[in-house]
Each structure stands twice: as structure tokens, then as C-alpha cells.
Amino acid sequence: MSEASQRPPSRVSANTPSVARMNDYFLGGKDNFAADREVAEQVLALAPEAKAMGEYVQAFRERAVRHLAEQGIRQFVNIGVGLPTERNVHEIAQAVGPKSQVVYVADDPVALNHSRALLATDERTWVVEGDILHPDELVADLVKRRLIDFERPVAVLVFGGTLQYIPDDNGPQEKVARLRELLAPGSYLGLTHAVFDSRPDIRDAITDIFRKALGRPSGAPRTRDQALRFFDGLELVEPGFVYVRQWRNDEHVSDAEAQRAWVMAGVARKPEA
């Protein structure tokens, strides 16, 4: 890794829940604290399917990254990265295109530390501190450090709940729009986003859990149509913005079964000017 990834991470707080560490718990990992487990168990009490949903998102990530690499993309920026898993973005991309360059962007200290340790010997993969709400600063940092060439196509990936926990007051739509502007034609945006269109019965309760846990008193859950706006100006890749289990899955999943995992997924391309 380059010196760009060696900045000291933010201080870890064992008392403040983290989305990355909660996802780790859902997936059966051990890199989480009591505060993460407590909130995760509150979610599971209402929606036991949340554990399987993490696995579905991972499976989508693998399918999406492989598809992008097969389209010739060789630059990937994974924003809001969780803790390392068995099949990470750089492994999937480099299996198709060995010269693929991957930058992981995280603001969770535990995710930063673990990712840096895992990727210390990979010369085409870096870990940097940043987030989706500061697109200009992030792009400028990656350009300055010569990690990503934004004059060429790049795939920006925002998976695993990064956007769904950001209230509209923080301007996530505007920040993603700005990021889209900074991408070269031929670039791609891939994202997942939880919606409650099919589960209105748990919407308010789940939202309240995350509001309290993450210290975000405002913000309402987004519908599918509202989440779809993150792709404004881009061309959705078939089959579009669909439930995560139905995106280019070789195994047929019925609509009723797919809606039990209330996460939408999509990949879209920035058209030529």
C-alpha cells in the first residue's frame, strides 16, 4: 500500500455502534463490540432476515464487480467499506483483470485497521479514510496521490448500507450527484439501499433503532423511487434497480421471495457526453 493509506485512523469507540461492525456481526464475524451486538440483536428481533440480507449483498457485490471487470473497468473505488470478507472487491476484480486497481474508502476505524492489515502487500490496492459526503475532497485526494485517474472510466461502489443511514438533511442525493459529475463518461455507479416498500410493518421500528444508535435524530427511510434518484443521469444496466437477490442471479428468485430481503441493488453507466 502507498503512504496514502497510512494516516492514523479515527479513535475507536467501543460504546458507539458502527454499521460496519454490525454488518460483521450479522455475517457471523468477531470484529464487533457489545454495543454493535446489542443494536444488531434489536434489529434481528424485528427482522430475522437481516442476517441473510448481508449475505445477499455480498453475493450481489461479487456479481456486480465481476460484470464491471468483464466490461473492461480496471479502476474501482469502494466507498463505505465494511470489514474484510473472504471475497473482497480487489480479489473479484483482479481475477478478471489482474491489473485492476482498487481503493477502499472507509471512516470506521476498525474497518480501516483491518483493511490496511489485510492489504499491506497488495501493490494495486489501497485503503484511505473518507466518506460519501465529501466527494470533492475524496476525488482530489485520490488524484493527488495518483491512486485513481478520473480522466478514465472508474466504477464507484457504495454497498452495505452506507447511503440508507444518511438522512436527507445531510444531502446524500446532492453529494452523489456531485460525485457523478466528477466521473468520466463510461464510468459506473453501483449501490445497494434498504427500502421498506414491502415491509411497512417494521419501517418505523427499524428506523428508530438506527436513529438512536447512530445519533441521527432526523431522517425518514427512503422508498424505492426515492433511492432510485441516486442514479439520475445514468443508464441503468439490466435488469435495473431491483431487489438484491434478482440482480443478474443465475438462480431464479420469485418476486415474493426477493422482497423478503428488502434491499435494492443496481449498477448504472455514465453515458458519453
C-alpha positions in Angstrom: 0.0 0.0 0.0 1.1 3.6 -0.5 1.6 6.2 2.2 -1.9 7.5 1.4 -3.3 4.6 3.4 -1.0 5.1 6.5 -2.7 8.1 8.1 -3.7 7.3 11.7 -7.4 6.3 11.8 -10.0 8.0 14.0 -10.3 6.8 17.5 -12.3 3.6 18.1 -15.2 3.9 20.5 -16.4 0.6 21.9 -19.6 2.3 23.2 -20.8 3.7 19.9 -22.4 1.3 17.4 -20.9 1.1 13.9 -22.7 0.0 10.8 -19.6 -1.8 9.6 -19.2 -3.8 12.8 -22.9 -4.5 12.9 -22.7 -6.0 9.4 -19.7 -8.0 10.6 -21.9 -9.4 13.4 -24.8 -10.2 11.0 -22.3 -12.2 8.9 -21.0 -14.2 11.9 -17.8 -12.2 12.3 -15.9 -11.5 15.6 -14.7 -7.9 14.9 -17.5 -6.2 16.8 -18.3 -4.8 20.2 -21.1 -5.3 22.7 -22.7 -2.0 21.6 -22.8 -3.3 18.0 -24.2 -6.7 19.0 -26.9 -5.1 21.2 -28.3 -3.0 18.3 -27.9 -5.8 15.8 -30.0 -8.1 18.1 -32.7 -5.4 18.3 -32.9 -5.4 14.5 -32.9 -9.2 14.4 -35.7 -9.4 16.9 -37.9 -7.5 14.4 -36.4 -8.8 11.2 -34.6 -12.1 11.5 -33.9 -12.0 7.8 -31.4 -9.2 8.3 -28.7 -11.8 8.8 -29.3 -13.4 5.5 -29.6 -10.0 3.8 -25.9 -9.3 4.5 -25.0 -12.5 2.6 -27.3 -11.5 -0.3 -25.5 -8.1 -0.6 -22.1 -9.9 -0.6 -23.3 -12.1 -3.4 -24.6 -9.1 -5.4 -21.2 -7.4 -4.9 -19.4 -10.3 -6.4 -21.8 -10.5 -9.4 -21.6 -6.7 -9.9 -17.8 -6.4 -9.7 -17.3 -9.3 -12.0 -19.7 -7.8 -14.5 -17.9 -4.5 -14.4 -14.5 -6.1 -14.8 -15.8 -8.0 -17.8 -16.8 -4.7 -19.3 -13.2 -3.6 -19.1 -13.3 -1.5 -16.0 -9.9 -1.5 -14.3 -10.4 1.2 -11.6 -12.7 0.6 -8.6 -13.5 2.9 -5.7 -15.4 1.1 -2.9 -16.9 3.8 -0.6 -18.1 2.9 2.9 -16.3 -0.4 3.0 -17.1 -2.7 5.8 -14.8 -5.2 7.4 -12.8 -7.6 5.1 -14.5 -10.8 3.9 -13.5 -13.8 2.0 -14.3 -12.4 -1.4 -13.3 -8.7 -1.5 -13.7 -6.3 -4.4 -10.0 -6.4 -5.3 -10.0 -10.2 -5.4 -13.0 -10.4 -7.6 -11.8 -7.6 -10.0 -8.3 -8.9 -10.3 -9.4 -12.4 -11.0 -10.9 -11.0 -14.3 -8.4 -8.2 -14.9 -5.1 -8.7 -13.0 -4.1 -5.1 -13.4 -7.2 -3.7 -11.7 -6.6 -1.0 -9.2 -8.9 -0.8 -6.1 -9.3 1.9 -3.5 -11.3 1.1 -0.4 -12.7 4.2 1.4 -13.9 4.0 5.0 -14.5 6.2 8.0 -14.9 3.3 10.5 -11.6 2.9 12.5 -11.9 -0.9 12.9 -12.6 -1.3 9.1 -9.7 0.9 8.3 -7.3 -1.0 10.6 -8.4 -4.5 9.4 -8.3 -3.5 5.7 -4.9 -2.0 6.0 -3.5 -5.1 7.6 -5.1 -7.4 5.0 -3.9 -5.4 2.0 -0.4 -4.4 3.2 1.3 -6.5 0.5 -1.1 -5.8 -2.4 0.6 -3.2 -4.7 -2.6 -2.4 -6.7 -4.9 -2.0 -3.7 -5.1 0.9 -1.2 -7.2 1.9 1.8 -7.9 5.6 2.5 -10.0 7.5 5.0 -13.0 9.3 3.7 -16.8 9.2 3.1 -19.5 9.7 0.5 -20.5 13.2 1.9 -17.2 14.8 0.8 -16.9 13.8 -2.9 -14.7 16.8 -4.0 -12.2 16.2 -1.2 -12.2 12.4 -1.8 -11.6 12.7 -5.6 -9.0 15.4 -5.1 -7.2 13.2 -2.6 -7.2 10.2 -4.9 -6.0 12.3 -7.8 -3.2 14.0 -5.8 -1.9 10.6 -4.6 -2.2 9.2 -8.1 -4.3 6.3 -7.0 -7.2 6.7 -9.5 -7.2 8.5 -12.8 -10.6 10.2 -13.0 -10.0 11.1 -16.7 -10.6 7.4 -17.4 -13.7 5.3 -16.5 -13.9 4.2 -12.9 -16.5 2.1 -11.0 -17.7 3.7 -7.8 -19.3 1.2 -5.4 -21.5 2.2 -2.5 -22.7 -1.1 -0.9 -23.7 -2.4 2.5 -25.9 0.3 3.9 -23.7 3.4 3.5 -26.4 5.6 2.0 -29.5 4.3 3.7 -28.3 5.5 7.1 -27.7 9.1 6.0 -30.7 11.4 6.5 -31.8 13.8 3.7 -30.7 16.7 5.9 -27.1 15.7 5.2 -27.6 16.0 1.4 -26.7 12.5 0.2 -28.6 13.0 -3.1 -26.6 16.1 -3.8 -23.3 14.5 -2.8 -23.8 11.5 -5.0 -24.9 13.9 -7.8 -21.7 15.8 -7.4 -19.7 12.5 -7.5 -21.4 11.6 -10.7 -20.3 14.9 -12.2 -16.7 14.1 -11.4 -16.7 10.8 -13.2 -15.6 10.3 -16.7 -18.0 9.1 -19.4 -18.1 5.3 -19.4 -17.8 5.2 -15.6 -20.2 3.2 -13.4 -22.1 3.7 -10.1 -23.1 0.6 -8.2 -25.1 0.7 -5.0 -27.4 -1.0 -2.6 -30.1 0.6 -0.5 -32.6 -0.8 2.0 -36.2 0.2 1.4 -39.4 -0.8 3.2 -41.9 -0.8 0.4 -42.5 -4.5 1.0 -42.1 -4.3 4.8 -44.1 -1.2 6.1 -44.8 -3.1 9.3 -41.2 -2.8 10.5 -40.2 0.5 8.9 -40.7 2.9 11.8 -39.3 0.5 14.4 -36.1 -0.3 12.4 -35.6 3.4 11.6 -35.9 4.4 15.3 -33.3 1.8 16.2 -30.8 3.2 13.8 -31.6 6.8 14.6 -30.8 6.2 18.3 -27.8 4.0 17.7 -26.1 6.3 15.2 -27.1 9.6 16.9 -29.1 10.8 13.9 -32.5 12.2 15.2 -33.8 13.2 11.8 -34.4 11.5 8.5 -37.0 9.0 7.2 -36.5 5.8 5.4 -36.5 6.1 1.6 -38.8 4.3 -0.8 -37.5 2.5 -3.9 -38.4 5.5 -6.1 -36.5 7.9 -3.8 -33.4 5.7 -3.7 -33.6 5.4 -7.5 -32.8 9.1 -7.7 -29.2 8.3 -6.9 -28.9 7.1 -10.5 -30.2 10.3 -12.1 -28.5 11.0 -15.4 -27.0 7.5 -15.6 -28.1 4.5 -17.7 -29.1 1.5 -15.6 -27.6 -1.8 -16.5 -30.2 -4.6 -17.0 -32.2 -5.7 -15.0 -32.3 -2.2 -13.5 -32.8 -1.2 -9.9 -34.2 -4.4 -8.4 -34.3 -6.4 -5.2 -30.8 -7.6 -4.5 -31.4 -11.3 -5.0 -32.7 -10.6 -8.5 -29.8 -8.7 -10.0 -28.2 -11.0 -12.6 -28.7 -14.0 -10.4 -28.3 -17.3 -12.2 -30.7 -18.8 -9.7 -34.3 -17.8 -10.3 -35.9 -15.9 -7.4 -39.6 -15.1 -7.4 -40.8 -11.5 -6.7 -42.4 -12.7 -3.4 -39.2 -14.3 -2.2 -37.0 -11.5 -3.4 -39.0 -8.9 -1.4 -38.3 -10.7 1.8 -34.8 -9.3 1.5 -35.7 -5.6 1.5 -32.5 -4.3 -0.2 -32.5 -2.8 -3.7 -29.4 -3.1 -5.9 -28.3 -1.6 -9.2 -25.5 -0.6 -11.4 -25.6 2.3 -13.9 -23.3 3.7 -16.5 -22.5 7.4 -17.2 -23.2 8.0 -20.9 -20.9 9.6 -23.3 -21.1 13.4 -23.4 
